[in-house]
Every structure is written in structure tokens, then in C-alpha cells.
Amino acid sequence: MAEYQRSHTCGELRAQHVGQSVTLCGWVDVRRDHGGLVFIDLRDRYGVTQVKFVPALGREMFETATKLGREFVIAVRGQVEARPEGNRNPKLPTGAVEVVAARVHLLNESALPPFEINNVAEETASEDLRLKYRYLDLRRPAMQQTLILRHRLNKIIHRYFDRLGFIEIETPMLGKSTPEGARDYLVPSRVHHGMWYALPQSPQLYKQIMMVAGYDKYYQIARCLRDEDLRANRQPEFTQLDMEMSFVDCEDVFQVIEGLTQEVFGELIGVNVPMPFPRLTYAEAMLKYGSDKPDLRFGLEIVELSEWAARTEFKVFRSILDAKGCVRGLCATGAAEQFSRKGIDQLEEVAKRYGAKGLAWAKVEAAKLNSPIEKFIPPEVQSALRERMGAKAGDLLLFVADQEETVCAALGAVRSHLGAHLKLFGPRSFHFAWVIDFPLLMWDAEENRWVANHHPFTSPMDEDIPLLTSQPEKARAKAYDMVINGDECGGGSIRIHRPDVQQQIFHLLGIPAESAMKRFGFLLEALKYGAPPHGGIALGLDRWIMMLAGLNNIRDCIAFPKTQKAMDLMTGAPSPVDAKQLKELGLPTQPAPTEG
């Protein structure tokens, strides 16, 4: 092989290399037989170079070239020549030159690939097929560019945090199961039968311990695992940037992450990120956008209409208000003509998917409203509606009446649908924001108890600590989410550093002192030894890559992802194991599952 050691990559050659003797190695992307000549596009992860085979330079070599198939691996030695005028390819960086082969060496043949190794494969091959043959899918230029982008993101993160004096510290993959969120992946101990490790859902408790230990600026690009029911763009194993600092408040965390975001987006895709990011309270986000992760690339704000609805004669509105619900609406400027009755029915289906019983509507005309409910709205109340919603002729008004949670979810979904349908934002526009002042606790009616809105270690607002004993539902958290284009791309909080407050939160969550010590005793013990105020954040790097690369599928941002059923189609994981392995772990043997 040393004889055919490559001198250049397939994306490297330019006009200045003309006349040089070079050796290229790569995969046959395309072979074209042109009578007395054979042309091959030779590909590696750096690019594509055209190689020309001429019979006069070696009959045996030429015969070999005629038999080369797609994805054969070859080494070619030859001279770089300028392509004739008219035969140059301006779409390729190497398109002005070609290599005239003097020798070719077949390094390996390839079976016929199940799909083409190009970017069309994403459209023509099913995702399951691409995941089964992931090693072929990863050869596609689009996949390679995405993984290179991921590499560059990691480099920026390391450089940025090193410049700010942070220390990269790895935390364990085998830890204690402390069930407080999603289900843990459990690992049985061979040495201690009946005992189990848990794979980390996040480094949350370890990074808090690092703050107690005095490492005031910690970060890590951490692998995390959660055994939860998968939804779109969720993976059982994922990567996050984990960061924690001591002696800080929320604004300190914001400043660090905003600086990182500006550097990442500017360097990787040339997008200028203005700072500081807007801050929206949770209550404001839910009221105006129906979501705690609002897409701020467009306006289309939700308007509170309960007082107005009480003046109408529409029984649906009245009955909802009597049941302590609310009425809210959207004004889609100039959209009346874009939505037929069928189009409005489709909007109603969007609202119903999120729990709404229906979607009332009105098209604004110069003199009146065109709507099935117009007869229930007196003229003076119609005028009040126009003023309240800033509505003009040609606008489309949409209303949802229900309990507040349902109204937020349904109108938030309709708003997002309208934003995309009406093309209210560009394909590469970005809007960044912080959502703050989340409720500390949420009431779980099924379990009849309070649960942590984020996690049990989130600090309440200092001024809200007295509410924990009197009105816990009003206590706000020192928690924050980073939102980009309607996606939660990071979340964090200032943590509880006082043992008495942590115990108080456990009590509110219905975790007895004995149970708290059993599950979190190492943290509670650590907090007794001079724990500093501290806080941090975790950013979902898979989602960041998806956004930076302009992709819609998180599986295309990960080298070896799982399906929505948590299957690895390439390796066949999860799979049965030998009875001997189970016996060593002290576990009962089970018959292998039957296939079918």
C-alpha cells in the first residue's frame, strides 16, 4: 500500500497543481464510458476529482477502469491536467482540472449499494434502509458535512470555555439511580448481585457536587441517556453542553451563553446574533404565543378576549366563561382570502389535535364580520373586537374558548401553523430569546401532589420562599429556557444551595426525609459543607446541529442514531444475550424472544 500512499485528497487539486504527478485514493462515485475514454469521479470526504483513463497509456489499466463499479475503492496515480474549455465543471472546486491515470490499483470491490451514495438518497431511500446501512449513508456528502459541522461546533465550545477560565471535567457514566424525571437505563452489577448502576440522564448532581468542591467554572460535552417514550426529534442517547458556575445569578449564565451563541452562529454559518437576547416571562410567553418556547420570527400574537366574549350572545363563549375558562384569539393580517372554508377546517383540525373542541372564525369585511357566529355579535361588540385585535378588512380572526391550558396549546399550534403556511419568516432566519420566571411547581392531579416543573434542585425566587408554606402554586423558579425559532435549545436554573430549602422542596414534593436521604443523601450531605450559590445550563447539541445545518430530522445530526422505537437497525441492538452472561450478573435466564 505504501506504493499507492495518497499525495492529495480528492477535494484538493486546483489549477496550480497542473503538471504535477499525484496519487489519489477514494471511492468510485460515477463511471462514464465515452467510447475510447473512461472517466471516473473519484470521491472521498474532501470532495470529488475527475480521473481520465486513456487506452494508449496502458491497455491493462484501461481494462481495469472499464470494470470498476460504484463504491469500488481504488488508488490512482497520474498527472494533473487542465480540463479543456467547455468541459470544466464550475460546480466543483476541482472542476478546472482532471487526473490522467498512469496506474490504477484496485484496493477493494463493493457489492451493489442498496441506494445511491449521494444527497438524493435522503429522498429516494427510506430512513430505515439508510439506518440499516448507516456506514453507506454516512458516505453521503450531506451527512459528512453535518458531522464536520458538529466537529467544528465542539471545537468552538472548547476554545470559548477555555478562554473564559472554565475547566472541562468528566463525570461518571455509572452512577446511582435517583429517579426524579424520565426512566433511567439500568446496568446490573456483576460484582454486587442484585445491585444496579444507572446511566446518567444528565450530570446534574455531579456538577453540583463540583461546585461544592470549589471548581467554580465547570463544563463538559456530556453523553446523556433517558429511557423515555420517544417523540419526533428525541433520542434515547443524546449529547449536551453541560455548564455550571458558582457565585452567579441568572444574568451571569445568560451572558456566557449569549456570547457562545454569537460566536457559534457567526463562525459556523455567518449569522450575526444581536445581544442581549429578549427576556420573556413564562406568563407572557403563554399569553401571547401559547407556548413556553415561542417562535419569535414573526408576530401574530394571541389576544386575551374573555371580557369581550362576555359581551357577545354566543353560548359557547358564555358557557366556557361560566366554567372559569377563557377566550383568546389571533388576527392573521390579510389572510382572509388565503383560506377557503376547507382551509379553515384544516386549521380547526390543528386546534383539535391539541385538545380544543372547535375553532371559531371570522373574516373581516369593511362593514361587518363574515362568520357563522356573526349573528351572535352585536354591531357595537364587533367594533370593539376590531379595536381590540387591530383588525382591518381582509384579516382572518380565529378564536378558541376552553380552559386556559387547552387554549394556550391549541392557539399556539394554530399560530405556528399559520407562521409556516403564510411564510411569515425566511428559511434561514433566527430569533433567540430567554423564557424566565417559570412556576416552581406544577400540580399533578393523577398523583394528587406537587411535582417539580424542572427538577427538584431548582431554586425558588428569594422573595417567593415564604410562599412555599402558604401558596406554593405562586412560587416562581430561578429557571430559564433558551429558545431558538420555537425550539427549546437549552435549559437551566440557579440551584438550591441551602440544605433547609432543599428539604423544604422535598417535603412539598411528597418525598419523606428518609426517602430523600436514601435517594439524594450524598447531595444533601454535601450541601452541609459550605455549598456556594451556583447555577448553570445544559444545551442540546443535537438540536443545535439540526438548526445550524438547516435540517428537520435529529437523526441526520447523529452518526449512529436509534429509531423512534429505540432500535439500532445497523447492529440489531437491543438484542438477547447469552444465558452465561445473565448468570454472571445474578439474573434469571429467559428464553430468547421469537422473531416475527
N, C-alpha and C positions, 0 to 999 in steps of 0.2 A: 504493500500500500504506500510505502514511503515514496515509491517511484511516481505515484499519482497524487501526492500531497497537494492540496489546492493552494494556489498562489493568490487567488482573489475570490470573492463571493460573487454570486450571480446578480447582485444588485450594484456592483462596484464599478464596472467598466464604463469609461467615458471616451470622448474624442481624444483626450490627451494620452490614452493608452494605445492608440493606433500604432501598429508596428511591433508591439511587444509580444513575446511568447508567454502564454498564460496557461494555467491548469485550473479548470472549474470542476466542482463536484456537486451533484444535486439529483433531483427527480425529473423525469421526463414529464413535462406538463402537456405538451402537444407535439405530435409529429406530422409534418406535411411533406408528402412526396410530390415533387414537381418534375416529373419526367426524369431527367438526368441529374437532378439535385434532390437532396433530402434536407429539410430544415427541422430543427428541434428547438422548442422553447425549453430551456433548462431552468429549473426553479429551485431555490432554497428560501429560507425565511427572510433573506435580504432583498430578493427581487427575482427578476427573470432576464436571462440573456439568450439571444438567438444564436444557435450554433448551425453552421452550414457544412454539409458533408458533400465533397466533390469526388467522383469516382477516380479521377486522374491522380488523386493524392493517396490512393490505396484502395484497391478493389475489395480486399477482405474487410477493411474498416467500413467501407461503404455498405457492404452486405450486412454487416452487424447493425448499422444505422437503420436499415430498412426493416429490421425485425424488432426494433425497440418499441415496447408498449408503454401505455400510460403508467406512471409511477415506478417504472424501472429506475434503479439507482445506477448512475454511471459517473465515470471520471473522463474528462475530455481535455486533451492538450492541443493547443493550436495557436494561431496568430490572430491578433485583433486587427480587423479591417473596418474602414468606414463603409457604411451601407451606401449603395448608390442613391442619388437623388430620386425622390419619388417612392423609395422603398423604406424610408425611415418611419419610425413609429413615435410620434410626439407624445403619446400617452405613457410611454415607458421612459424612465430615467436613462436606461441603457439603449434606447431606441435608435441612437445615431450610429451604433456600431454592431458588429457581429464577430463571432469567433469562427474562423475557418479551421475545421478539425484536421489535425495531423495524426492523432492517435485517439482511440477510444477504448475504455476498459469497462466492461460490464461488472459492476460490483454486486448487484443483486437484481433478480427478476421480481415482478409483482403479479399477484393474481389480479383479475379484473376487479377494480374497486366497485362497491355496491352503489356509489354515487360519484358524481364528478367532484374533483377537488378544486372547487372554485366557489365564488361567493353566490352563485346561482343555487348551490346545494341547499342553502337555507330555505329556498322557496320550493325546490323540486323534491327534496328528500324529507321524509317525516322526521320529527325530532327524535323519536325512539330509535330510528335507524342510525341517525347521526350519533346518538349517545352510545349505542351498541358498538359502533366502530369509531369511538372517540379519537383514537390515535390518527385516523384519517381526517376526521372533522377538524382536528387541531392543525392540520397542514394548510387549511384554507387561509388565504391572506387576511381575511377579515378577523378570524379567530386569533391569528398571530398578532395582528395589530392591537387587538384588545388586550391580550396578555402582556404585550410590550408596554402598553399604556398603564397597565396595572403595576408593572415593574417600576416605571417612571414615577408613578404616584408614591410608591413605597420609598423611593429614593428621596423625594421631596420631603416626605414626612420625617424621615431620619435626619436629614440635613436641617430642617426647620427646628425640630425639638432640641437637637444638639446645640444649635445656635442660641436657644433660649435657656440653656443650662439644665435641661431635663436629662434624666438617667433612664435608659432602657433596662427594664428588669423583667425577667421571665417568671411567670407564676405556674404552679403545678397543673398538670393535666389530670392527675389522680388526686381527688380531694374527698371531702366529707359531703354526704348528701344533706343539703339544708333546704328541703322543699318549701319554696316560698313563691314560686312562679310557675313556669312550664315544667313538664316532667323531666327528670334527669335521665340521662343514659347511665346505666349502672354496670359496673365491672366487678365480677366476683373475685375475691382474693383466694389464690391457691394456697398461700401460707396460713391464712386465718379462715378456715372454713366457716361459712355462714355469715361472713363479714363482707362488706361491699364498699368499693370506691364509687364516686360519681364523677363523670366527666363534666368539665365546667360549662355552665350556662353563660357565665361571664367571670372575669377575675374580680368581681365586686368586693367580696370580703377580704381577699388578699391585698388588694390595693389600699383598702382602708387600714389594714394592718401595717402596710408600708408607711403610711402617714404617721401612725403611732410610733413607728420605728425611727422617724426623723428624716425619711427620704422625701423631702418636701416637693419635689418635682419628678413625677414618675410618668412613663408612657410605655406602651407595648402594642405591637401589632399582634393581636391575640386571636387564636382559634377558639371558637365557642360552639357548643353543641346543645341542642334542645330537642327533646323527644315530644314534639307537639304535632297536632294535625296541621298538615301543610296547606297553605293557600298559594295563590299566584304570587310569584316572586318571593317565596320563602324557601329556605333550605335548612335541613336538619343540622348541617355544619356550615358555619359562616365565619367571616373574618371581620373584626372590628378594631378600630384605633381606640385604645383604652388610655385615658389620661386622668391624672389626679394631682391636685396641688393642695398645699397647706397654707393656712393664714390668708384665705381668699374669700371673696364673695362672688355672686353670680357674674358681675360685670368683669371680674378678672378672667373668668373662664371664657366669657363671650369674646373678650379682646384677643385672647390667644387663638381661639378657633376662627375668628373672623380673619386674622392675619394669615393663618394657614390656608383658609379657603381662597383668599385673594391670591396667594402665591400659587396654589394648585391650579385654579382656573385660568389664571394669566399665563402660566408657563406651559400648561398642557394643551389648552385649546384657544388661547388668545382672547379670553373673555375678561373684561375689566369688571371687577366686583367692587361696587361702592360700599364704603364703611362709614358709620356703623350700620348694622342691619336694623330694619324696623323691629320694634318690640310690640307684640300684641298680647293682651291678657287672654287667658283661656275663655273667659266670659265674652270678650269682644269677638274672638275668633268664631265661637259657636253662634253668636247672634248674627254676625254679618256674613259669615261664609258657611255656616252649618257644619263645620269641621274643625278639629283641633290641629289639623295640618292643611291649612288653606292654600290654595293655588292663587298667588297674588300677581300672576302675569296679566290678569285682567280684572276689571271692576266687578260689575254685576252683583252688587251687594244685596243681601237679604234684608228686607224691611219688616219691622215689627208692625203688625196691623190689628192687634187684638182690640184696641179701643175703637178703631174704625169699624171693625167687623161687628161690634156690638150695636152699631147704628143701622146695620142692614136688617132686612127681613128674611135673610137666608137661614133656614132652620138648621142646616148642617153647621154653619158657623156658630150659631147661638147654642146648640147642644154641646159643642166642644168647649165653648167658653164656660158653660154651666158646670162642666165636668173638670174645671180648673186647667183646661188645656190652653192652647194659644193658636193664633192665626198669623202666618207670615207669608210674604210674597217676594217675587222677583219681577223686575221690569227689564225685558230684553229689548233694548233700543233698536227700533227699525226692523224688528224681526217678524212682524205680523204677517207679511206677505210670504215669508220663507217657510211658514208652517201651515200646511193644509190641516184638515180635521184628522187625517191619518197621521200626520206628523205630530200633532198634539197628543193623539192616542199613544204614540210611541214614547213621548215624554212622560205620560201618565204611567206607562209600564215601568219606566225607570224609577219613578216615585214609589210605585207599589212594591218593587223589589226591596225597598228599604223601609217597608212597614206601613206606608201611607195607604189609606183606604181609597183615595182618589186624588185628582189634581184638578182644581177649578181653574178656569182661564177666562181671559177677556182680551179681545183685540180692540185697541184704542182707535176710535174714529174721531173726526173733527167735532161732531155734535154729541156723540154718545158712545157707550161701550157696546161692542158686538160680542155677546156672550150668552150662553144658556142661563146664566144666573142674573142677567141684566135686569130682568123684571123684579128682582128682589132688592134692587139697589136704587133708592130714590135719587132723583137728579142731583140734589144738593150733596148727597153722600158720594155720588160718582165724582163730583167736582172735588170733594175732599180727598178722594183716592188719588186723583190725578196730581193734586198738590203734594200729597204725602209721598208718592212714588216718583215724582218728577216726570210723569208720563206725558207723552205727546202723541199726536196722530201717527199711526204706523207702528207703535210699540206693541209688544205682546206681554200681557201680565199673567203671572202664574201664581196660584195660591195653594197652600197646604194647611189644613186645620187638623190638629191632633194634639197628643201630649208632646211636651217640648222636645223630648229626646227623639221622638219619631219625626217631628217637623224638621229638626236640625239635620238628621240623617237623610231624609227624603229630599229636602230642598238643596242640601249640599251636593247630593248626587246629581240632581237636575241641573244645578249651576255648572258643575264640571262637564256634564254632557253638552250643555249649551256652549261653553267656552270652546270645546273642541269642534262642535258642529258649525258654529258661526265663525270659526277661525279667528278667535279674538287674541291669539298670540302666535308668534313665529315659532318655527320648528327648533330653533337654536337660541331661544330667549330664556333667560334665567332670572328668577327672583328669589331672594334669600330673606328669611325672617326668623326671629325667635318668638316662640309662644311661651308665655310665662304665667305665673300665678295660678297654677293648676290646683284643683281641690286636693287636699292631702289624702282624704279617704273617700271611698265610694261604698254605698250600702248594697250588699249582696242579699237580695230578697230570698233567693233559694236557700242560702245558708243562714239567713237571718242574723247577719253580723257585718261589721265593718271590714273592708279589705283595703289594702294599700293601693292607691291609684298608680303609683310607680313601683316602689319596693319598700319594705319596712324600715329601711335605713335612711330614708329621705327626711330631711329636717323640716319641721313646720316653720313658718314665718315667726320671728321672735315675738311680734306683737300678738300672734294668734295662739301662743302656747296656753294662755288661760282658757281659751275656747275648748281645749281638749277635754276638760271636765264638765263643761256646760253645754256647748253647742259644737260638737266635733264636725258636723256637716259643713260648718262655715270656715273651718281652719284651712288655710292655704299652704301649699308646699313651696319650699325653695327649689322648685323643679323647673326644668326648661327643656324644650324640644327645638332642634334646629330643623327648619322646614325649607325645602327647595322644590319649587314647582309643584306643590301639593303632595310631596312625599316627605315623610319623617326620615331624615337622613342622619339623625343623631339625637341622643337624649341623655340628660344627666341631672344632677342635683347637688346642692350643698348637703352634706351628710350630717347625721346626728353624731355629735362627739361627746355628749353628756350621758353618762350611764342612767341617770334618773329619767331623762326624757326618753331614752331608748326603751326602758322598762315600761314607761307610760304608754308608749305606742304599742308595744307588745300586748299590754293589758287591753287596750282598745280593740286590737285585732283578735282578741279572744285566745291569745297564746298564754297559757299559765306560766308562772315564773319557772316552775320545774321543767316544763317543756321548752321554754326559751333557753334555759341553761343547757339542756340536752342538745338542742339544735344549733344554738349560736353562742355557746358558753365561751369559746375561745375569743370571740369578738367582745362580748360583754366584759370578760376579764381584762382584755387589752385596754378597753376604754377607761378602766380604773387607774391606769398608769400614765396620766398626763397626755391624753389624746388631744391634739391640736384641732381647731376648726379646720375643716377640709371639704373639698368638693371636686367634682370632675365631670367627665362626659365620656360617652362611647359613640363613635361614628361608624355607621355600617359601610364598610369599604366596598362590599359587593354592589351595594346600591349606588355608591358614588361612581364606581366604574361604569355602571349601566347608564348613568346620567351623562358622564363625560364622553362616553363613546356613542351616545345617541341611540342606545338600544332599548328594546322593550321587554327583554327576557333576561332575568338574572342568571339563568343557566348558561347563557352565552358569555358571561363575565368570569366564569369559574372553570378551571382546567378540567376537573373531573367532578361534575355535579351529580346530584341524585334527581330522580323523577319526583313528581308530586306525590307518589306513593313511597318515597324514601328508598327507591331501588337504585342500585348501580348496575345498569344494563350491560356495561362492558365486562365487569368482573363477576357479576352474578350475586353480589352482596345485597342483603344478608343471605346467608346460606347455612345449612346444617353443619355441625362439627362432629368429629369422631367421639364415640362413647368414651374412649380413653381420656380425652380432654375434659369431658364433663366429670368423669370420676375423679380426676386430679383436683378439680375445683370443689369437690364435695357436693356436686349437683346430681339429681336423679337423671338417668339416661331416658331419652324419649325416642320413640321410633321416628325415622326420617319422614318428613311430610311427603305425601304423594303429589306428583305433578299432575296438573290437569286444569 
